[in-house]
């Protein structure tokens, strides 16, 4: 038994409230090492001579990553404080007991050698997420390039490759005019990249947070868009660029004019004067990515905090938006995000807070900051296994298991799973324009728990290289669209919504074969089972066990053969 791989902490990450007096307990062990885990519990304050409160509950292996298995169980309890420990049996029958961060060769009887779970404390720090958000389908829009009500020549609108300076005149009324398209596709949430006043096409250098960029429209246009979306049972999330501003933002402009005499000097991280802002030179003030055109706000300053939170709550109240995606969120302090959450949730407890972060981010996802994140680890794993072929299927599935085994169980169905975004090359481009690979990637993303995010145009097979070429004009000309790809996305989303077992079902069987490049998963819910078969490689492989079952994606009976980069969903 590998003791060093066994990990449980008596905190809200390994033992947390699910509500209604239910608690999830989790323990990590070496992959394949442990065959049985039993959770032993008893009341901390009731002596056994008064009442025997001891109980035991077997835990189940819920997921695995490349190196670990994760065992979990849900316990219903009503105590002041619970004491507990684990009994572990390895594959060879060896047995140990683990309590209070130590190992014992016999049953633990002294409660001081057990872990501690104060019930009220855990319930008070429970992770509350928006009720509506679980497993919803997102659609990311780059407003300047998605749709317009202006007359734009096709040669410009469909320009490829495209640059930062190309003005396609996209606007909010253009988005409003295409809400029916999004609804028919099956979209639940529209996420727009920044829409506030800025000189750039991307708007990530904000000049005025209280003004919609005039090229996009005005406040009334945003109100109309949100209201109409709500009428169609869709929600709207805005991009909050609160890490940095434009140099033309009033506070930094004042610093540029008055230098050390400016009252806003401590709104930023200024290291000296005169300011160094020339291209190719390192600025003498903190910025986003050493780019002098995006000076970094000092969000440890209470006045800056007040301003930013005022902006966030203003648009929630003024236009009834449904939440924020937070740009460069991991470069802003935890203290600020804790306050941000309190004040945003005070306006609307159901508002969603999504952090942009490109790596595993458990410290932001403990229930007192963000609700979820853009799931770039999923993007990187999918790209590696499918586009690059740099990892085997087992490692891809292990990376997903790592997230499931380490994040709060309420976060996993809210992870913003994605194949690409405005910051990456299009997935189709990454795959060398092999559309069968994009079809498989879409199936993986849309047939698993989480909040899948479609980047505008992916559903019609839009091409595009790295930024800025990934931000081309949306393909509205049907002759330019891949209509079969659009039908595929519509089918995947429809099947996703029609079959709760895909999202809420427990995995009762899984099989990964790196040699064949296959991943087979069986999920079950309320007696219903569905089988997901994915083939991540060229050639054809046989799956005779499933021959004759109905494929919900094609409405045909499965032949027993999986073609190259094919996905089937069998009933």
N, C-alpha and C positions, 0 to 999 in steps of 0.2 A: 504494500500500500504506500503510495507516494504522499507522505504527510505534507511536504512542502507545497503541493498543488491544492491542498484543501483550504478554502477561504470562505469565511463568513464573518461579517462585522455586525455588531449589535447597534446598527444605525438604520436610518430611514431608506437606505439603498438595498439592504438585504432583508429587512423586516419592516413592512409598511402597511398602512391602512388602505383598504379598498372601499371603506364605507360600510355602514350597516353592521358594525362590529365584526367585519371580516378582515383578516390580515393575511398577507402573502409572506411566506418565509422562503428564502432562497439560500442555496449553498453551492459553491463551485468546487469541482474535483477534477483530477486528471482524466482526460478522455479515455474511456474504455477500462478504467481502473476499478471503479466502484459499481457493484451490481445492485446494491440496496442501501437506502438511507431512510432511517426512521427518526422522526422528530419526537422527542420526549418533553413533556410540559408539566408544570404544576404551579399553583398559586404561590406567590412570594410570601404572603403574610398569614396564610392559614396553616398552622402546624399540622402535620399529618396525624398527630394524636387527636386533633379536633375534627378534622375532615380530610379524608384522602382525596386530594384533587389531582392526583397523577393521571396522565393520559398519554397515549402515544398515537402517532399518525404517520403512515408510510408516505414518503415523498416520491414524486415521479420525475423522471428525466424529461424535461420540457424542451431542451434544445442543446446544441453542441456547437462549439467553434472548432478551429483547427487543433487546439490543444486541450480543451476543457469540455466537460459535461456540466450542465446546470440542472440541479434538482430543485423542485418547488412543490409547495403544498399551500392550500388556503385553509386557514383555521378560523372558526367562529368562536369568539370568546367575550366574556364580560367580567373583567377583573380590574383590580387597581393596578397590579403589575404582574406580569408573567415571567417565570423563570423557565429556561429551556436549554436543551442540549441535543446533540446529534449522535445517533448510533450508525456507524458506517461498516458495511461488509464489502470486502473486495472480491474480485473474480475468483480468488483462490479460497474464499471462505474465511479469511482473516477478519477479525472484528476489532474495532476501536470505538472509543467514545470521545466526543469533542465538545468541550464546554469552556466558556470564559477564556478562549484563546489558548487552551492547553489540551493535551491528549491523555486519556486514561485507559487502562486495560480492563476496567470493570465498570459496571453501571454507576453513574454519578449520583450520589445521595445528598451531598452537602450543597445547598442552594448557592453558596458563595462560589462554587465552582461551575455554575451555570451562567448562560447569557441572560440578559435582562431586557424586558420589553415593557416600559410603562405605557399602558393603553391610552390614557388621555393625551399624553404628549404626542404619541404617534398619530392619534386622530386629529389633534390640533394642527399638526404639520402635514396633513394629508395633501396630496397633489390633486388639485381641482382643475380639470381641463374643461374647455367648452363642450357642452353636451352634444352640440350639433356636428362637431368637426370630425369625429371618428370615421376614418376610411373615406372621406370625401375626395372627389376628383377635382384637382386644381388645373388652371390654365393660365400660363404666364404670358402676358402681353407686353411688348415693347411699344409704347404708344405712338412714337414718331414713325413707326414702320408697319403698323398693323392694318390700319384702315383710315380713310380720309373722306371728307365730304367735298374736298376741293378737286379741281381738275388737274390731274397730274399725268403727264405723258407716260405711256407704257414703257418707253425706253428708259425712263428714269425709275419708275416704280419697280420694274423687274430687272434693274441693273445688277450685274453679277460679274466680278465681285463688287462689293459696295464699300464705301469708306465712311469715316466718321462725319465728314462734312456734307454728305449728300442729304438734301432736304426733301423728304418725301411728303411732308405736310400732314402726317398722321395727326388725328385729333380725337377728342372724347366723343364727339357726335358720330364719328366713323365707327368707334367701338359700339356705341349705342345701336347703330343701324345693323350690327351683326350679332346682336344678342340671340336672335332666333337660331342662327347657325350654331352658336355655342350650346344652346339648350338642346338642340337636336343631336349634337355630338354627345351630350350626356354630362356636361360640365356642371359642377356644383359651386365652385369658387373661382372668381376671377382675381388674379394677382397682377397688378400693374407695376412696372418699374417706375421710377420717380416721375411725378407730374407737376412738381412745383417749379417756379420760375428759375430758369437757367439759360446760359448761352449755348450749351452743348446739345447734341442730339440725344445723349444718354441721360442727361439731367442729374447726374450724380455729383454735380458741383452746384449746390443750391445757392441762389442769390436771395430769394425771399420765400420763406416757408409758409407764409400766409397768403400767397397768391398762386393760383394755377398758372402755369406757363401760358402766356397769351396765344402761342401757336397751337396749344391743345384746346383752349376754350376758357371757361370761367367757372366760378363756383356753382352757378346754376346748372351748367352742363354736368358737373360731377354729381350734384344732387339728383338730377334727372336720371343719370346712369345708374346710380345706386338704387334709387326708388324703383326703376323699371326692373333691374336685376332682382330685387327683393320680391317684386310681384311675380316674377318667373321662378321663384324659389332658388335663386342663386345669390351668393354673397360676394362682397368686394373687399379685398385687402390691398392696402397701399404700402409703398416702399418708404421706410423711414431712414433717411440718410442723416444720422445724428452724430456720426463719428467725426465728420469733417464738413466744411462748407466751401463755397466759392470765395476767392479773394474779394469779390464784389459784395459779399454779405456785409450788412451794415457795420458789424463789430470789427471785422478785419479791415474793411475800408477805412474806418476811423483810425485804426492802428497804422495803416499805410500813410495816412495823412499826418497824424500827430506824433507818431512813434511812441516814445516812452511816456509822453504826456497824455496818451489816450486812456480813458477810463475803462477800456475793454482789453487792456494788455493781458490781464489774467484770465481772459476768456479763451486764450490759446496758450501754447507752450513756446513762448518767444525766448530765444537764447541770446539775442543781441540785436543791435541796430548798426548800420542800415540793414534792412531785410535782404537776404540773398534769395532771389527768385528766378535767376537766369537758368534757361534750359541747359542741362548738362552739369550743373553745379548742385552740390548737396545744400538744401535749404538750412538756414540757421533757426528754424522753427520746426516743430513736429508737424508731420503731414501724413496723408495716406500714401504709403509706398514711396516716400521721398519725392513725391510730385508736388512742386511748389504751388500748383493750381488748386490743391485741395488741402488747405491748412486744417490741422486737427483741433477740434474743440476740447477744452479742458472741462470735462464733465465731473471733475471733483469739486468744481466751483459751484456753490449753491445757486448763484444767479444764473449760471448756464443751465443747471439742472431745471430750475424753474422755467426758463425759456423753452427748453426742449419739451418738457412735460406739458407746458401750455400749448405748444404746437400739436402734440399728439392728441390731447383731449379736445382741443378746438375742433379738429376735423371729425372726431367721433361724434361730437355734439352737433356740429354744423351740417354734416352730410350723412350721418348715420353709417359710417363705414364700419366694417366688421373686424378690423384688426390691422396689425402692422407686421411687415417683414423688416427686420432690422439689419441694415447694411453694415458690414465689418463689425458685427456684434461682439466678437471675441476680443476686440481691442479696446473695449470699454469696460470699466470696472464693475465688479459684482455689486458693489454698494449702490451704484446708480441703477442697475437693472432691477434690483430689489424694490427701490422706490418707484421706478417706472411701472413695474407690475402692480404695485399697490394702487397707484393713482389711476392707471388705465382700467383696472378691474373695478375700481370704485365707480367709474362712469358706466361701464358695461361689463359685468362679470362674465359674459359670454364672448367677449372680444378675444380673438386669438393673437398670440404673440409668437412670432417665428424668428429665430435667429439665423443669420447667415454665418456659417462657420464651415470650413472645408475639412475638418477632422473630427474625430470622436470627442464629444463635448459633455461629459457627465456633470461637470461642476456648474453648468448653466441650467441643468435639467433636474433640479432637486425639489421643484414645486414652488419656489419663491422667486423665480426670475422668468424664464421663457416657458412656453407650453411645448415647444418643439423646435426642430431645426431643419434647414435644407439638408437632405441626407446625401451629402457628397460622398461619404464612404460607400453608399450603395452605387452611386454613379461610377465611382472609380473601380469598384469590383465588377460591375456589369461591363464596363468598357474593357477591363483587363481580360475577362473571360471570353467575351464575344467579339470585340473589335480587334484587340491586340493579340489575343491568344496567348497572353503571357502568364496566365495562371490556369490551373486545372479546375474543373467544375467543383471538386471537393473543397478547394480553397475559397471559391466564390460563395458556396453555401456556408462554409465555416465563418466567413466574414459577416454574413447575415445573422448567423447564430450568435456571434459575439455581441452584436447590438441587442438582440433579443434577450440574451442572458445577462446583460449588464445594465440595461436601461429600465426605468420604471415601467411596469406593465401598462400603465395608461399612456405612456409616451409612444410606445412602439406603433400603435394604430394611428398615431398622428405624425409620424415621420414623413417629411415631404420628399418622397422617393422621386428620383428624376433620372432621365437619360442624358439630358443636356440642359443648357440655360443660356442666357445672354452673355455669360462669361466664358463659355466653352464653344469649341467647334460643334457643329451639328453631329448627332450620333451617326447619321447616315454617311456623313463625310468621314468620320472615324472608321467606319466599316468599309471604306473603299467603294461606296455607293452600292453595296450589296444589300438590296432591299429585304432579302429573306432574313438577314441578320437583324435589321431594324424591327421586322415583324416579330421575331422571337423575343427581342429585348422588350418590346411593348407588351407582349404576353406575360413575360416574367413580372414586369412592373405592375401591370393592371390586374393580375390575378393573385396578388398577395396582399396581406394587411398593410395599412399605411395610407398616406394621402398621396397618391400618384400625381405628379405634375407634368402636364404636357406643355412643352415650349411651342409657342404659336407656330403653326405650319408643319410641325413634325407629322401631324396626322394626314397631310397630303404629300409627304415625302419631300419637304423642302431641303435643299442642299445649302451648304455654307461652311466655309473654313473658320479658322480662329477669329476672334474679335478683331475687327468689326464686321467681318464678312458673315458671321452667324446672325447678323441683324438685318437681313435683306427684307424687302417689301413682301408682305404676305401674298401668297399665290391665290388671288381671287378669281382669276381667269380659269375656268374649269378645264380648258384645253391644256393648261400648264400643270394641273393637279394630277396626282396619281389617285384616281377615284377608288381603285381597289384597296389602296392603303387606308383611305378614309373609311371605307366600309369595314375594314379590319378593326380599326380603332373603335368605331361605333359598336361593332359586335362585342369586342372585349369589354367595353364599358357597360353595355347592356347586360351581358352575362354576369359581370361582377355584381351588378345591382340586383339581379334576379336570384342570386344564389348566396345567401348569407353564410353558408358553410365555407366559402372561399376566404372569408374575412374573420369570422368568429369561430370557425371549426378548429378542433384540435388535430394536430398531425398525429395520426395513429400508425403510419408507416412511411418510411422514406428510404430511398436507395440512390446512391451516387456511384457512378462508374466512370472513372477518368479515362479508361481505355476506350470506351464507347462514346464518351462525352455526353452522358445522360444524367438527368436528375428526375427521379420519379417520386411524387409526393401523394399521399392519400390523406385527405382531411375529412373529419366526421363531425356532424352536429345534429343532435336530436335524431339519431338513427340514420341520417342520410350521409352517404359517402360520395365524394368526387375524387377522381384521380387526375393529377396533372402530370403530363409527360413532356419533358423538354429534351431536345437533342441539340447540343452545342457544337456539332462538328459536321464535316462533309460526309457524303456517302449515305447509305441507308442501313438502319439496324432493325432487328426484329424484336417485337414485344408481344409474343403470341399469347401471353397470359391475359392480355386486355382485348384480344380480337373479338369483334362482334358488339362491343359496347358502343353506345351512342356518343359521338363527338359533338359537344354543345357548340363548338366554334364553327363547324361546317354543316351541322344537322345531318351528318351521314354516319354510317356504322364504320367503326375503326377497322382497317384491314389487317392490323397487326404489324404494319411496317411504319417506321418513323423515318421520314426523309430528312435531308440535310437541313439543319436549323429550323426544324418544325416543332410546333407546340400543339398538343391536343389536350382537351379537357373532357374526360370521359365520365359518364353517368352509369 
